[in-house]
Structures are given as C-alpha cells and as structure tokens.
Amino acid sequence: MRRGHQLLLPANPLFIWGSLLGALSLNMLQNMGLWGRAAWLPDILALVLVFWSIHQPRRVGIGVAFVFGLLVDVHQSAMLGQHALSYTVLSFLAIAIHRRLLWFSVPLQAFQVLPLFVASHAIELSVRMMAGGAFPGLLILLAPVIESLLWPVVSVVLLLPQTRTPNPDAVRPL
C-alpha cells in the first residue's frame, strides 16, 4: 500500500448489489428519457461494473457482467447477447488489470480505463453492424470519453461507505 492511502472497510454486499441495480435503473431511465438511445450517452452500468470488477473482483465478475448485459439487451430490444458480450469482455479486461490499476491515483485511473470503454463500445458497434444495424454516427466516440471523465466521480461516490471509520474517536487515527 502506498503512503497516503487510506485503509478501506470491507465493501457491504448489499451496497454493491444496490449500486449495480441503481446503475441498471439509471441506464433504463436514460434510454427512455429525453434523448432516447443517443450514441454519445455514457453507459452508467458499464462504468459501475468496471468499478466493482476492479475493486471487488471476487464478488462482481464475468458472470455478473453477462447477466446484467442480458438484462440490458432485453430492455433495449437489442440483439440478444450484444451488451452481454460487451460487458463480459469489459469485466474480463478490468479484472485483468485490477492489481496494476489500483496503484495509480484516481485521475490517472481514468486514462487507464479509457481503452476498456473504447473496446466495449467497439464490440457493441461491431455486433450491431454485423446484424445489419445502422451506423450511429461519429458521436459514438464521445461515450467512452465521457465515461472515463465520470470515473473519478464514480470512484469517490462508491468508495464513500468504505472510507468512514466504524467508531471514530480522537485516539484512533484510522
């Protein structure tokens, strides 16, 4: 552990699953909202899946990503397996780099996860195009950039319950 890093409390499984279900709900509301399924909108569920795959790879892994991908496919009436494949590859890549990524500061982590989000959107786009879908335009290049810009915000919000002390007092510095 590097100097200056705070020890974290164990992650509560209810908080992990609640944040994943909340991200799924936000994705569903975002797709039904004002812009519909605009290509430039960030995928909040993918962002939260990557976060938990990096911080809790034993609890949130490839199987969880596959199931949530199927749920998104069913909700969006997309080709079954499009998001499931994308989220599965995204989770695999996140688990593959999770030890190295945690040594970086949060802003530098945003640059490190950008290629993961680019690969995820490229997989979704290629599957959609092979199935005969229309090209959504060059605005699709904004989605991974916005997701990597949201990485510090998501990191702070999802780590907040783990950073508080269980019984704070003046004697214990943790």
N, C-alpha and C positions, 0 to 999 in steps of 0.2 A: 504494500500500500504506500502510495506517495505521501510525502509530507504535506499537510494542509487538508487532506481528505478527511471527511467526517465518517465515523463508523455508522453504518445504517442498521436499523432494526430489521428483523425479518419481514418480508412482504406478507401481508394478510391475503390469503387466497380469495376471500370474498371481495377484497378491493381489486384484485387482479381481474377476476371474472366480471365484476361490476364495471370496471373501466373498459373491458372488451365489449360487453353488451352495450354500454353507453356509446362507444365509438361506432358500433354497428347501427345503433339508433340514429346517431348523427349522420352517418352515411345515407341511411334511408330517408331521413328528413331532407337532407341536402339534395338528393335526387328527385324528390317530389316538390322541391321549393321553386323559387323564382326562376332559376337558371336551368332547371331540369338536369340532364346529364351532360353538362358542358365539359368539354375536354380539358379545360385548364383548371378545374376544381381539384383540390387536393383530396387524396383518399385517406381520410382520418383513421379508418380501421387498419389500413396498411401501416400507418405511422405507429399506432399503438401496438400492433402485432410485432413490429420490428423492435420497439422499445422493450416489450416483455420477453421477446426471444433473446435479446441481448442481456437483460438483467436477471431473468429467471428462465434459463433455457431448459431446465428440467420440468417446469410446470407448463410452460407455453412453448410448444414445439411445432413440428411439421404437421402432425395430426390435427392440432387445434387450428392451424392456419388453413388446412384443407377443408375442415368443416365450416369455418367462417366464410371461406371462398365459395363453397356451395350455397350457403345462405344468401350471399350477395348475388350469385348467379340467378337464384330463384327469384329474388326480389326485383332484380333489374330485367328479368326475362331475357337474359343474355344466354349465349350458348353454354350449356351445362358443362362446367369444368374450366371455363375461361379464367375466371377470377381464382378458382381453386388452384389451378396450375401456377398462376402468377403469385399468389400468396404462399404457396408451398415452396417455390424457388426463393422467394424473398425471405422466408423464415429460415431456410437452409443456409443461405448466404449470411444472414445475420448471426446464426449460431456458429458458423464457421469463423467469423471474425470477432466474436464477442469478447474474447480474452484480450486481444490486442486493442480493441476499440475503447475499452474501459480505462486504458492508461492515458488517453487523451482528455483534454478539457472539453467541456460541452460544446463550445463553438467549433472546435476542431472536429468533434464527432459529427457535426452537421456536414462537413465536407466529406467525411469518410462514408456516410450513409447515402450521399447523393448518387453514387453509381448503383447502389442497390435499388433505389427508387426508379432510376432510369431503366435498369434491366427489367424491373417489374412492369413498368408501363410499356416497354418494348415487347414483352411477352404477350400482354393483353392485346396490344395493337396488331401483332403478327397473327395471333389466333383469330381475331376479329376479321382481319383482311383475308386470311385463308378461307374463312367461312363465307366470304362474299360481302362483307360489310363495307360501308363507305369510309373513306379516309376522313378523320375528324378535323383535319387542318393542322397547321403548324402551332396552334395554341396548345396542343398536347405537350409541347416541350416545356410549358410553364408549370405543369403539375408537379414533376419531380423537384423542381427548384423551390416551389412554394412549400412542398413537404419537408425539404431539408432546412428551409428557413423556419419552419414550425418546430423543428427538432428541439431547440433549447427550451421553448415554451412547454412542450410536452414533457421533457425531462424534468423540469422544475415542478410541474404540477403533479406528475406521477410519483416523484420521489418525496414529496412533502410528508406523507404519512410515515415514511420510514426515517425521516431525519429528526423528528421530535423525540425528546427524551421521555422515557416512561414515567419517571418520578424526578423531576428536576429539583435541584437544590443548590446551595452555594458551595457545597463540598465537592460534588462530582463534576468534573469538567466536561463529561460527555453528555 
